[in-house]
């Protein structure tokens, strides 16, 4: 009946539609907080497993660098890699905005700091906000530039892993096991194909009945953003600069890892160190604890002990020191970047 309580219940504050909506919101918020907690717990468990699987006496003996000079080179190479990526970021944004290399360096460092501390890609959101407010870049175009920036890094990873797989097949150098390299290479190629394929086929996929409605808008937005970013990098000069800078940055990171191994007195060739460091990047891509705690130690100990023939203590000690050095640089430079970027997120008139 029109005047019955059942008919009018939907308009009441305590109607049945309210609780499901509120419960859905609570589930989303709970998952947003639960995921980092679960990742942190998993990272701690992995770290405990690595420490318990290696005798403490053996591990402690491999935590003291024998040669301090390579550590200075390590710092220089890591900063050089970040500077090269800043030049690449400036080159990518050149058709849209005038970005100084120093500003590009600071925003990349701040993004790395936030991604390290809050492992939900918070740094990418900050870069998008910075582009939108500081340089008036449309959010969709800013997203495409971020994707293109990561694609450049991915191409550098594919180049190094492909070279490592070739060296493993020809036995020209001792590298991580061929199955590990092939798996890492196929994963990188698959990610690149997924990004490019979604951008190319995005509008068609969005119209497909097989794709849920809530994903069709995201796919279309990703396709348009990536196509806009690729349009910015179509000139031969810009493509060449992006390619050279990506390869140089990846090589600098690998050489920094080689310097760490040299400071520990480990007999690992430079080529093997570069390939191993790139393979370890997968530990930073998968969901992990803040600071990639545990996942980097577990992956690095496994790859270096099985692929390079190092003892478990040597491998675990090297990865722990690499993690500590990386954390010190990322957090130190990132904190300085946040101080230098104060006031750059306000809307320009």
C-alpha positions in Angstrom: 0.0 0.0 0.0 1.2 3.5 -0.7 1.2 4.6 2.9 2.6 1.4 4.3 5.9 1.3 6.1 7.3 -1.2 3.6 6.6 1.2 0.7 8.2 4.2 2.3 11.2 2.3 3.9 13.5 3.1 1.0 13.4 6.8 1.7 14.2 6.4 5.4 17.8 7.1 6.6 18.0 3.5 8.0 16.7 1.9 4.8 18.1 -1.4 3.5 20.1 0.4 0.8 22.1 2.2 3.3 23.8 -0.7 5.1 25.0 -2.5 2.0 26.5 0.8 0.6 28.2 1.6 3.9 29.4 -2.0 4.3 30.9 -1.8 0.8 32.7 1.4 1.6 34.0 -0.2 4.8 35.3 -3.2 2.9 37.1 -1.0 0.5 38.7 1.1 3.3 39.5 -2.0 5.2 41.2 -3.6 2.3 43.2 -0.4 1.6 44.6 -0.6 5.1 44.7 -4.4 5.3 46.8 -4.9 2.2 49.8 -2.9 3.5 49.6 -4.7 6.8 49.6 -8.1 5.1 52.5 -7.1 2.9 54.4 -5.8 5.9 53.8 -9.1 7.8 54.8 -11.1 4.7 58.0 -9.1 4.3 59.0 -9.5 8.0 58.4 -13.3 7.7 60.6 -13.4 4.6 63.3 -11.4 6.4 63.2 -13.7 9.4 63.4 -16.8 7.1 66.5 -15.4 5.4 68.2 -14.6 8.7 67.4 -17.9 10.2 68.5 -19.9 7.2 72.0 -18.4 7.3 74.2 -18.8 10.4 74.6 -15.5 12.1 78.3 -15.9 12.4 78.6 -16.5 8.6 76.2 -13.6 7.9 78.1 -11.2 10.2 81.4 -12.0 8.5 80.0 -10.8 5.2 78.5 -7.5 6.4 81.8 -5.7 6.6 83.2 -4.1 3.4 86.9 -5.0 2.8 87.5 -2.1 0.4 85.7 1.3 1.1 86.7 3.0 -2.1 84.1 1.2 -4.3 81.4 2.5 -1.9 82.1 6.0 -3.0 81.8 4.9 -6.6 78.5 3.2 -5.7 77.1 6.5 -4.4 78.2 8.4 -7.5 76.7 5.8 -9.9 73.3 5.7 -8.1 73.1 9.5 -8.2 74.3 9.5 -11.8 71.5 7.1 -12.7 68.9 9.4 -11.0 70.3 12.4 -12.9 70.1 10.6 -16.2 66.5 9.7 -15.5 65.8 13.3 -14.7 67.2 14.3 -18.1 64.9 11.7 -19.7 61.9 13.0 -17.7 62.7 16.5 -18.9 63.0 15.3 -22.5 59.7 13.5 -22.3 57.9 16.6 -21.0 59.6 19.1 -23.3 56.6 19.4 -25.7 54.3 20.0 -22.8 56.2 22.1 -20.3 59.6 23.7 -19.5 60.9 21.6 -16.7 64.4 22.2 -15.4 66.6 19.1 -14.9 67.0 20.0 -11.2 63.3 20.1 -10.7 62.9 16.8 -12.6 65.6 15.3 -10.3 63.9 16.5 -7.2 60.4 15.3 -8.1 61.7 11.9 -9.1 63.6 11.6 -5.8 60.5 12.6 -3.9 58.4 10.1 -5.8 61.0 7.4 -5.1 60.9 8.3 -1.4 57.1 8.0 -1.2 57.1 4.7 -3.2 59.7 3.3 -0.8 57.8 4.3 2.4 54.3 3.7 1.2 54.3 0.8 -1.3 51.1 1.7 -3.0 52.7 3.8 -5.7 52.0 7.0 -3.8 55.0 8.6 -5.5 53.3 8.4 -8.9 50.3 10.2 -7.6 52.6 13.0 -6.4 54.3 13.3 -9.8 50.9 13.6 -11.5 49.8 16.2 -9.0 53.0 18.1 -9.5 52.6 18.1 -13.3 49.0 19.1 -13.1 49.4 22.0 -10.6 52.9 23.2 -11.3 53.0 22.9 -15.1 49.3 22.8 -16.0 49.5 19.3 -17.7 46.2 17.6 -18.1 45.8 14.6 -15.7 45.3 12.2 -18.6 48.4 13.4 -20.4 50.4 13.3 -17.1 49.3 9.7 -16.6 50.5 8.8 -20.1 53.9 10.5 -19.4 54.3 8.5 -16.3 53.5 5.2 -18.1 55.9 6.2 -20.9 58.6 6.9 -18.3 58.2 3.4 -16.8 58.1 1.9 -20.3 61.6 3.4 -20.9 62.9 1.7 -17.8 61.2 -1.5 -18.8 63.0 -1.4 -22.2 66.3 -1.0 -20.4 65.5 -4.0 -18.3 64.7 -6.1 -21.3 67.9 -5.1 -23.0 70.0 -6.1 -20.0 68.1 -9.4 -19.4 68.3 -10.3 -23.1 72.0 -9.7 -23.0 72.3 -11.8 -19.9 70.3 -14.6 -21.4 72.6 -14.6 -24.5 75.7 -14.7 -22.3 74.2 -17.6 -20.3 73.5 -19.6 -23.5 77.0 -19.0 -24.9 78.6 -19.5 -21.4 80.5 -16.2 -22.1 80.0 -15.1 -18.5 78.6 -16.5 -15.3 75.1 -15.1 -14.9 72.0 -16.1 -12.9 70.6 -19.4 -14.1 69.2 -19.4 -17.7 65.7 -20.4 -16.5 65.6 -17.5 -14.0 66.8 -15.1 -16.7 64.3 -16.4 -19.3 61.5 -16.1 -16.7 62.5 -12.6 -15.9 62.8 -11.7 -19.5 59.5 -13.1 -20.5 57.9 -11.3 -17.6 59.3 -8.0 -18.7 58.3 -8.6 -22.3 54.8 -9.6 -21.2 54.4 -6.4 -19.2 55.6 -4.3 -22.2 53.2 -6.2 -24.5 50.3 -5.7 -22.0 50.9 -1.9 -21.8 51.3 -1.5 -25.6 48.5 -3.9 -26.4 46.0 -2.3 -24.0 46.9 1.1 -25.5 46.5 -0.1 -29.0 43.3 -2.2 -28.5 41.9 -0.3 -25.6 38.9 1.3 -27.4 38.0 -2.1 -28.9 38.3 -3.9 -25.6 36.2 -1.2 -23.9 33.3 -1.9 -26.2 33.5 -5.7 -25.8 30.8 -7.4 -23.8 33.4 -9.5 -22.1 34.8 -6.5 -20.2 32.8 -5.4 -17.1 31.5 -1.8 -17.3 33.7 -0.7 -14.4 36.8 -1.6 -16.3 35.9 -0.2 -19.8 36.3 3.4 -18.7 39.8 2.7 -17.2 40.9 0.9 -20.3 39.8 3.7 -22.6 41.5 6.3 -20.3 44.7 4.3 -20.3 44.7 3.9 -24.1 44.1 7.6 -24.7 46.8 8.6 -22.2 49.4 6.3 -23.5 48.7 7.3 -27.1 49.1 10.9 -26.2 52.4 10.2 -24.5 53.7 8.2 -27.4 52.8 11.1 -29.7 55.2 13.3 -27.7 58.2 10.9 -28.3 57.8 10.2 -32.0 60.6 12.4 -33.3 63.8 10.4 -34.0 66.0 12.7 -31.8 63.7 12.3 -28.8 63.4 8.5 -29.3 67.2 8.2 -29.5 67.7 10.3 -26.3 65.1 8.3 -24.4 66.7 5.0 -25.5 70.2 6.1 -24.7 69.2 7.6 -21.3 67.3 4.5 -20.3 70.1 2.1 -21.2 72.6 4.4 -19.4 70.5 4.6 -16.2 70.0 0.8 -16.1 73.8 0.3 -16.6 74.7 2.8 -13.8 72.4 0.9 -11.4 74.0 -2.4 -12.3 77.5 -1.0 -12.0 76.7 0.4 -8.6 75.7 -3.2 -7.5 79.0 -4.4 -9.0 80.9 -1.8 -6.9 79.2 -3.2 -3.7 80.2 -6.7 -4.5 83.8 -5.5 -5.2 83.9 -3.7 -1.8 83.0 -7.0 -0.2 85.7 -8.8 -2.1 83.4 -11.2 -3.9 84.6 -12.6 -7.2 81.7 -11.7 -9.4 82.2 -10.2 -12.8 80.8 -6.8 -13.7 78.5 -8.3 -16.4 77.1 -10.8 -13.9 76.5 -8.1 -11.3 74.7 -5.9 -13.7 72.4 -8.7 -14.9 71.8 -9.8 -11.3 70.8 -6.3 -10.2 68.3 -6.0 -13.0 66.8 -9.4 -12.1 66.4 -8.2 -8.5 64.1 -5.4 -9.7 61.3 -7.9 -9.7 61.4 -7.8 -5.9 60.4 -4.1 -6.1 57.6 -4.6 -8.6 55.5 -7.2 -6.7 53.4 -6.2 -3.7 55.8 -5.9 -0.8 56.4 -4.4 2.6 57.5 -0.8 3.0 61.0 -0.4 1.8 60.7 -3.8 0.1 61.7 -5.4 3.3 62.1 -9.1 3.2 61.2 -9.6 -0.5 64.5 -8.1 -1.7 66.5 -10.2 0.8 64.8 -13.4 -0.1 65.0 -12.9 -3.9 68.6 -11.7 -3.8 69.8 -14.5 -1.6 68.2 -17.1 -3.7 69.4 -15.7 -7.1 72.9 -15.0 -6.0 73.4 -18.3 -4.1 71.9 -20.5 -6.9 72.8 -18.5 -10.0 76.2 -17.1 -9.1 77.4 -19.9 -6.9 78.0 -17.7 -3.9 77.6 -19.1 -0.4 74.4 -18.3 1.5 76.2 -16.0 3.9 77.9 -14.1 1.2 74.7 -13.7 -0.8 72.6 -12.6 2.1 75.2 -10.2 3.4 75.6 -8.6 0.0 71.8 -8.2 -0.4 71.4 -6.7 3.1 74.2 -4.2 2.4 72.7 -3.3 -1.0 69.4 -2.8 0.6 70.8 -0.6 3.4 72.8 1.5 0.9 69.8 1.9 -1.3 67.5 2.8 1.6 70.0 5.4 2.8 70.3 7.1 -0.6 66.6 7.0 -1.4 65.4 8.2 2.0 68.2 10.8 2.3 67.9 12.3 -1.2 64.1 11.9 -1.1 63.7 13.8 2.2 65.9 16.6 0.8 63.7 16.6 -2.3 60.6 17.1 -0.3 62.1 20.1 1.4 63.1 21.6 -1.9 59.7 21.0 -3.5 57.8 22.9 -0.8 55.3 25.3 -2.4 55.5 23.7 -5.8 52.2 21.8 -5.4 50.1 25.0 -5.2 47.9 25.9 -8.1 49.5 28.5 -10.4 47.4 31.5 -11.3 
